[in-house]
């Protein structure tokens, strides 16, 4: 799950795309039924982290 997630982030996926990817993985891969807000909240945290990590060294690359 990590490699496809990082590929999406590097390709410029937005928060909605990341949230949908996480929801799909939780349901189809892990057989879980997340609350609608859970993948969205995690996507928001991931996007925040991704943005901060890309700016941490001043290069804009992670």
DSSP file (Angstrom, degrees, kcal/mol; ACC not computed):
  #  RESIDUE AA STRUCTURE BP1 BP2  ACC     N-H-->O    O-->H-N    N-H-->O    O-->H-N    TCO  KAPPA ALPHA  PHI   PSI    X-CA   Y-CA   Z-CA
    1    1 A X     >        0   0    0      0, 0.0     4,-1.6     0, 0.0     5,-0.1   0.000 360.0 360.0 360.0 -30.2    0.0    0.0    0.0
    2    2 A X  H  >  +     0   0    0      2,-0.2     4,-2.8     1,-0.2     5,-0.2   0.937 360.0  50.6 -68.3 -46.7    2.9    2.3    0.7
    3    3 A X  H  > S+     0   0    0      1,-0.2     4,-2.4     2,-0.2     5,-0.2   0.935 112.5  45.4 -60.4 -48.0    4.5    2.2   -2.8
    4    4 A X  H  > S+     0   0    0      1,-0.2     4,-1.9     2,-0.2    -1,-0.2   0.871 113.1  52.3 -63.5 -33.7    1.3    3.0   -4.7
    5    5 A X  H  X S+     0   0    0     -4,-1.6     4,-2.3     2,-0.2    -2,-0.2   0.944 110.8  46.0 -65.6 -47.4    0.5    5.8   -2.2
    6    6 A X  H  X S+     0   0    0     -4,-2.8     4,-2.8     1,-0.2     5,-0.2   0.873 109.7  55.5 -63.7 -36.9    3.9    7.4   -2.7
    7    7 A X  H  X S+     0   0    0     -4,-2.4     4,-1.7    -5,-0.2    -1,-0.2   0.912 109.0  47.6 -61.0 -41.8    3.5    7.0   -6.5
    8    8 A X  H  <>S+     0   0    0     -4,-1.9     5,-2.6     2,-0.2     4,-0.4   0.918 112.1  48.9 -65.8 -43.4    0.3    8.9   -6.3
    9    9 A X  H ><5S+     0   0    0     -4,-2.3     3,-1.4     1,-0.2    -2,-0.2   0.933 111.9  48.7 -62.1 -45.5    1.7   11.6   -4.1
   10   10 A X  H 3<5S+     0   0    0     -4,-2.8    -1,-0.2     1,-0.3    -2,-0.2   0.820 107.7  56.1 -63.7 -30.6    4.7   12.0   -6.4
   11   11 A X  T 3<5S-     0   0    0     -4,-1.7    -1,-0.3    -5,-0.2    -2,-0.2   0.515 123.5-104.3 -81.2  -4.4    2.4   12.2   -9.5
   12   12 A X  T < 5 +     0   0    0     -3,-1.4    -3,-0.2    -4,-0.4    -2,-0.1   0.716  53.6 175.9  92.6  21.4    0.6   15.1   -7.9
   13   13 A X      < -     0   0    0     -5,-2.6    -1,-0.2    -6,-0.1     2,-0.1  -0.283  25.1-129.0 -58.1 144.7   -2.6   13.4   -6.7
   14   14 A X     >  -     0   0    0      1,-0.1     4,-2.2     4,-0.0     5,-0.2  -0.340  28.1 -93.1 -90.5 178.1   -4.9   15.7   -4.8
   15   15 A X  H  > S+     0   0    0      1,-0.2     4,-2.6     2,-0.2     5,-0.2   0.867 124.2  53.1 -60.6 -39.7   -6.5   15.1   -1.4
   16   16 A X  H  > S+     0   0    0      2,-0.2     4,-2.2     1,-0.2    -1,-0.2   0.906 109.4  48.9 -63.7 -41.5   -9.7   13.7   -2.9
   17   17 A X  H  > S+     0   0    0      2,-0.2     4,-2.3     1,-0.2    -2,-0.2   0.905 112.2  48.2 -65.0 -41.4   -7.7   11.1   -5.0
   18   18 A X  H  X S+     0   0    0     -4,-2.2     4,-2.6     2,-0.2    -2,-0.2   0.918 111.0  51.2 -65.1 -43.2   -5.7   10.1   -2.0
   19   19 A X  H  X S+     0   0    0     -4,-2.6     4,-2.5     1,-0.2    -2,-0.2   0.904 110.8  48.0 -60.4 -42.4   -8.8    9.7    0.1
   20   20 A X  H  X S+     0   0    0     -4,-2.2     4,-2.6     2,-0.2    -1,-0.2   0.898 110.7  51.5 -66.2 -40.8  -10.4    7.5   -2.5
   21   21 A X  H  X S+     0   0    0     -4,-2.3     4,-2.5     2,-0.2    -2,-0.2   0.935 111.7  47.0 -60.1 -46.4   -7.3    5.4   -2.8
   22   22 A X  H  X S+     0   0    0     -4,-2.6     4,-2.6     2,-0.2    -2,-0.2   0.915 112.2  49.7 -63.2 -43.3   -7.2    4.9    1.0
   23   23 A X  H  X S+     0   0    0     -4,-2.5     4,-2.4     1,-0.2     5,-0.2   0.934 111.6  49.1 -59.6 -46.5  -10.9    4.0    1.1
   24   24 A X  H  X>S+     0   0    0     -4,-2.6     4,-3.1     1,-0.2     5,-0.7   0.920 112.1  48.2 -60.0 -45.6  -10.6    1.5   -1.7
   25   25 A X  I  X>S+     0   0    0     -4,-2.5     5,-1.9     1,-0.2     4,-1.3   0.919 111.5  49.4 -63.4 -44.1   -7.6   -0.1    0.0
   26   26 A X  I  <5S+     0   0    0     -4,-2.6     6,-3.1     3,-0.2    -1,-0.2   0.915 120.8  35.8 -61.5 -42.8   -9.3   -0.4    3.3
   27   27 A X  I  X5S+     0   0    0     -4,-2.4     4,-0.6     4,-0.2    -2,-0.2   0.966 129.2  28.2 -75.9 -54.6  -12.4   -1.9    1.8
   28   28 A X  I  <5S+     0   0    0     -4,-3.1    -3,-0.2    -5,-0.2    -2,-0.1   0.867 129.7  33.5 -82.3 -37.7  -11.1   -4.1   -1.0
   29   29 A X  I  <<S+     0   0    0     -4,-1.3    -3,-0.2    -5,-0.7    -4,-0.1   0.906 132.7  25.6 -85.9 -44.3   -7.6   -5.0    0.3
   30   30 A X  T  4<S-     0   0    0     -5,-1.9    -3,-0.2     2,-0.1    -2,-0.2   0.560  96.1-127.2-100.0  -9.5   -8.2   -5.2    4.0
   31   31 A X     <  +     0   0    0     -4,-0.6    -4,-0.2    -6,-0.3     2,-0.2   0.753  61.1 139.0  71.3  24.1  -11.9   -6.0    4.0
   32   32 A X        -     0   0    0     -6,-3.1     2,-0.6    -7,-0.2    -1,-0.2  -0.623  50.7-141.4 -98.8 159.0  -12.7   -3.1    6.4
   33   33 A X        -     0   0    0     -2,-0.2     2,-0.1    -3,-0.1     3,-0.1  -0.839  26.0-164.2-119.3  91.6  -15.6   -0.7    6.3
   34   34 A X        -     0   0    0     -2,-0.6     2,-0.1   -11,-0.2    -7,-0.0  -0.372  27.3-103.8 -74.5 152.9  -14.3    2.7    7.2
   35   35 A X    >>  -     0   0    0      1,-0.1     3,-1.3    -2,-0.1     4,-0.7  -0.464  38.6-111.1 -63.7 148.8  -16.4    5.6    8.3
   36   36 A X  H 3> S+     0   0    0      1,-0.3     4,-0.8     2,-0.2    -1,-0.1   0.820 116.7  53.3 -55.4 -31.0  -16.6    8.1    5.3
   37   37 A X  H 3> S+     0   0    0      1,-0.2     4,-2.6     2,-0.1    -1,-0.3   0.729  92.9  73.3 -78.6 -20.4  -14.6   10.6    7.3
   38   38 A X  H <> S+     0   0    0     -3,-1.3     4,-2.4     2,-0.2     5,-0.2   0.954  99.9  39.3 -64.9 -53.8  -11.7    8.3    8.1
   39   39 A X  H  X S+     0   0    0     -4,-0.7     4,-2.5     1,-0.2    -1,-0.2   0.883 117.1  53.0 -63.3 -34.5  -10.0    8.1    4.7
   40   40 A X  H  X S+     0   0    0     -4,-0.8     4,-2.0     2,-0.2    -2,-0.2   0.921 110.1  46.6 -64.6 -43.3  -10.7   11.8    4.1
   41   41 A X  H  X S+     0   0    0     -4,-2.6     4,-2.0     2,-0.2    -2,-0.2   0.906 113.6  48.2 -66.2 -41.7   -9.1   12.8    7.4
   42   42 A X  H  X S+     0   0    0     -4,-2.4     4,-2.8    -5,-0.2    -1,-0.2   0.894 109.3  53.5 -66.1 -38.7   -6.0   10.6    6.7
   43   43 A X  H  X S+     0   0    0     -4,-2.5     4,-2.6    -5,-0.2    -1,-0.2   0.897 107.5  51.5 -62.0 -39.7   -5.7   12.0    3.3
   44   44 A X  H  X S+     0   0    0     -4,-2.0     4,-2.0     2,-0.2    -1,-0.2   0.918 111.6  46.7 -63.4 -42.7   -5.7   15.5    4.8
   45   45 A X  H  X S+     0   0    0     -4,-2.0     4,-2.5     2,-0.2    -2,-0.2   0.907 112.6  50.1 -66.0 -40.7   -2.9   14.5    7.2
   46   46 A X  H  X S+     0   0    0     -4,-2.8     4,-3.1     2,-0.2    -2,-0.2   0.918 110.4  49.2 -62.6 -43.4   -0.9   12.9    4.4
   47   47 A X  H  X S+     0   0    0     -4,-2.6     4,-2.4     2,-0.2    -1,-0.2   0.894 111.4  49.8 -64.6 -38.8   -1.2   15.9    2.1
   48   48 A X  H  X S+     0   0    0     -4,-2.0     4,-2.4    -5,-0.2    -2,-0.2   0.937 114.1  44.8 -63.3 -46.8   -0.1   18.2    5.0
   49   49 A X  H  X S+     0   0    0     -4,-2.5     4,-3.1     2,-0.2     5,-0.2   0.928 112.8  51.2 -62.4 -45.5    2.9   15.9    5.7
   50   50 A X  H  X S+     0   0    0     -4,-3.1     4,-2.0     1,-0.2    -2,-0.2   0.905 112.0  46.8 -60.3 -43.5    3.8   15.6    2.0
   51   51 A X  H  X S+     0   0    0     -4,-2.4     4,-1.1    -5,-0.2    -1,-0.2   0.927 114.9  45.8 -64.9 -45.7    3.7   19.4    1.5
   52   52 A X  H  X S+     0   0    0     -4,-2.4     4,-0.9     1,-0.2     3,-0.3   0.902 112.5  50.7 -65.2 -41.4    5.8   20.0    4.7
   53   53 A X  H  X S+     0   0    0     -4,-3.1     4,-0.5     1,-0.2     3,-0.4   0.873 108.5  52.4 -64.9 -36.6    8.3   17.3    3.7
   54   54 A X  H  < S+     0   0    0     -4,-2.0     6,-1.4    -5,-0.2     7,-0.3   0.762 115.0  41.5 -70.8 -24.7    8.7   18.7    0.2
   55   55 A X  H >< S+     0   0    0     -4,-1.1     3,-0.5    -3,-0.3    -1,-0.2   0.514  91.5  88.2 -97.8  -7.0    9.5   22.1    1.7
   56   56 A X  H 3< S+     0   0    0     -4,-0.9    -2,-0.1    -3,-0.4    -1,-0.1   0.867  98.4  31.9 -64.4 -38.0   11.7   21.0    4.5
   57   57 A X  T 3< S-     0   0    0     -4,-0.5    -1,-0.2     4,-0.2    -2,-0.1   0.415 108.5-116.6-102.1   2.9   14.9   21.0    2.5
   58   58 A X  S <  S+     0   0    0     -3,-0.5    -3,-0.1    -4,-0.1    -2,-0.1   0.432  94.5  95.3  82.4  -1.9   14.0   23.9    0.2
   59   59 A X  S    S-     0   0    0      2,-0.2    -4,-0.1    -5,-0.1     3,-0.1   0.697  84.2-132.2 -93.9 -19.4   14.1   21.8   -2.9
   60   60 A X        +     0   0    0     -6,-1.4     2,-0.4     1,-0.3    -5,-0.2   0.597  69.7 115.7  78.0   9.9   10.4   21.0   -3.1
   61   61 A X              0   0    0     -7,-0.3    -1,-0.3    -8,-0.1    -4,-0.2  -0.892 360.0 360.0-115.5 143.5   11.3   17.3   -3.7
   62   62 A X              0   0    0     -2,-0.4    -1,-0.1    -3,-0.1   -52,-0.1   0.338 360.0 360.0-117.5 360.0   10.5   14.4   -1.4
